[in-house]
Amino acid sequence: MATLVLTGAAAAFAGSATGAATAFTIAGSAVTWGAIATSVATAAGAYIDSQLFGPQMPDTSGPRVTDLNVAGGAEGAPIPRVYGTMRIPALNIWATRLREVQDEESVGGKGGGTATTYEYFASFAVCLGEGEIDHVGRVWADNQQIDIAEFTTRTYMGTQEQQPDALIEAVEGVAPAYRGLAYMVFEDAPLQSFGSRVPTLAVEVTRGFETADASGLRALVLKICADYGVTVDASGVDEIDVTGYYIDRAMSCRAALQPLLAAFRLDIAEIDGGLAIWSRNEAISSAWAEGDLVAQSNNAPVEWTRAAVRELPRKAVMTYRDQDRDYQAGAVSAQRTIGNGLGEITVDVPVAMTETAARKIADAALAEAWDSQRSAKFTLPPSAIGVAPGDVIELTEGERIYSLRCSRVGWSWTASVEAAVVGDRVAPRRIYHQRPGLDSTPPAYVPLDVVVMDMALASDDQPLPFAPRVAVDASVWGKGAIYGSPTGDAYTLLGQIERRSAIGVTTAHVAKGVTGCWDRGSELIVRMQRGQLSSATEQEVYAGRNRLAVQGPIGGWEIVGYRDAELIDVRTYRLTHLLRGLRGTEAHRGTGIGSRVVRLDGAVQTLPLPSERAKLENILRIGPQPLPFDDPRYIQTTGAFKGIGQRPYAPCHLRARLMASGDLALGWVRRTRIGGDDWESADVPLSEASERYRVRIRVGGIVVRDIEADSQGVVYSEADALADHGGAMPSAVDMSVQQYSDDFGWGASRRESVRVTTGGAYADSYEQVLDPLPVVPYTHFLRNTGYVYIYWTPIEDVTVRAEAANGAVAERWGSSGGLRLEGLSAGEHAVTLTAYDDVQISAPVVITVTAR
């Protein structure tokens, strides 16, 4: 019934509309009533069929590409050129039409239809750059890395002998060999994963500067110049690691080099008819006095200009290609937190490098912009014929001596110079530095700044562990020589110093801080004579980056690691997030203003001292080459070195336990100088020839007993304990432990008042609380945020609680460290410090808070 009604209604509707030409518009198209009636009737018929015979599947067709042509590279598009390893966009240079594969499949049962799907395949070739390449690495399609093994490909390295590709030749009849052009052919590549189109490809290409694994800046400069047929002297370019460089279009040699000149602070000039490129430094090429200058029209020999502070950059941005993120574009910035500069400078270099390296460039660019804020114009006499842009010259004006980098030099019969100040001082600074190819007057030398450090090993592989380390610097660097004599009568050359070190001084008090964890409360403020300090990640610091030797209060050297370096003034840094007392130097923590600081890097070298003279009296003379050792500009130092690099570290985790026998079991944990970072071993390796310890027992500060042991524990007999402590067993033992070395003797000592615990053997788990109070606040200061840090000396796991009279409370659990107590103003505050584990010990202290 319903079917008849529907059929009749549809027929009647269609019949009633046939005589009417009435129409209306849907979305701009004219639709007649007859068309609507027909569609309704068709729908009604389909409904009837489905009810009587079951569902009938219609024929279906999947997505289909109507244009089978493949877009090729635009004619005349630039061909990229790669140096080193770089990710480059791959430009299509040849392609066939898409190959369409149609697949029909029956769907449904009786009365079913067919489903037609289409798959597409393409053969094409992409350009990998100009010149012969060495290697093809990863491939990205639509910015997603693909497995090239899943495709049929052939790679042509761009040699002059390569032959045409067989597929291209078969399709085209005559095909070019593309000699001198590297390219890759994809044959019948499936396109389903890329929306049935040829994807946008990028390829990791290696084209070594000289060989496939060369990656130095000097080699990069030489290769670029060679590609343009330019001969250049690059011997003065520093060897800086550069993973890759990319030129994306045709350009001049100067334009290709310009980003490198800006980023890596390189200078270029014509010298004696040839080009020279060298790394910018503060080396003096010539020195002039105010009286040497040609007077200006206003009779002033020097016209000084100082940039407005607000015009100076507050921020430097470095854009690069991040080699750790698939060569994606990266950007880092350096920002100046003091001063009123509002400008911004951008250094954009298509160089593959790490984020850390990019940050160093940004830091250097910002620092140089501020260092050169003062500039001068003056005229040099005709005798200044060798002065060229990029030179640093010395100018004495009154009582001050300026170092100025020449930015412009105009020659007539005199030299009109524009230069920026890179340093000024009162003390003389005269040492000659010769640029490549420049002949000038003989040099004048100044004494070297020498730091000799008898200190702990900075690394496991440091040579001559018995010998001290030497750091040498000078206002301008040549080379240094080290002479030695046991008596002062006859000196022998012990070695040469090839590189100058980065040396500085502390400008503020340095707290002792904490060891064994990140010290977030202390800060180290240092002013460097030269060199830069930069931030690193925590993992990089763990791996040995950012190490300083800081002179301690008793003459020893603490090794400090730092994560964050903030430039707060000219060559002045605030170092925070510290690792203190590294490599067994915890006894030398804390110092005052003016203590020496040395950056521990490859420039710091081991004094080449014979082992038989290591601990004898040595007279050393260190000075500039090639002057003789008796020249007054040599620095002399005298002393017998202890060979601290061979001194065993102080043991740790001292403990004392009362055994059932009545004896005391004393124990400790060994530390090692070498190989201590193997966390999978049950114990650190023994870095000495044999295991030997000395335990000293003190009563009232006086040593009453020495006990030696060949393992990490010893029995302190009941009889000896009673005899030493006046007939009563002690509740705490004042003990110290040292390890012995055949090369050094007795090592650093660890002394603690160790509370005696009961039950079990000393090797079992234990607790330790010092008596009478384990918490010793030895530094505290009010920060601008209104809180103080209270530190305690290293002890075993206890909870420390601080309660101030004003109600402020802070608590922390651990073996050492600091807690933050908020809400204290400047002045004196009564604070109760409590340490508790299995017992509780409290004591009141008075903290004097000084505002900073």
Protein Blocks (a to p, Z undefined) as FASTA:
>chain_A
ZZmmmmmmmmmmmmmmmmpccdcdeehiacdfklmmmmmmmmmmmmmmmmmnopaddddd
ddddfblcdcdddehiacdddehjaddddddfbdcddddddddddedjehiacddddddd
ddddddebecjdfbdcdddeehiacdfklpccdddehiakbccdfklmmmnopacekgoi
acdddehiafklnoopacdddddddddfklmmbcbfklmmmmmmmmnopacdfklpccdd
dfbdcdfbdcdfklmmmmmmmmnopadddeehiacdddddfbdfbdcdfklpccdfkopa
bdcddddfklpcfbdcdddddfklgoiacddddddfedjdfbdcddddfbdcdfklmmmm
mmmmmmmmmmmmpccdddddfklmmgcghiacdddehjbccddddfbdcdfkbccddddd
fbdcfbdcddddddehiacdddddddddddddddddfbfklghklbccdddddfbdcbdc
ddddfklmaccdfbdcfbdcdddddfbdcdebjghiacfkbccddddfbdcdddddfklm
mnopaiaddddfkopacddddfbdcdfbghiacdehiaehihhilmmgcidehiacdddd
fklccddddfklmmmccdddddddfbdfklckbccdddddehlmlpccddehiacdddfk
opacdddddddfehplbmkbmbdcdfbfbdcddddddeehiafbdcddfbdcddddfklm
mmmnnopacfbdcdddddddfknopcddddddddddeeijfklccdddddfbfbdcfbdc
ddfkopacdddddddddddddddfkopacddedjbdcdddehiaeddddddddddfkbcc
ddddddddddZZ
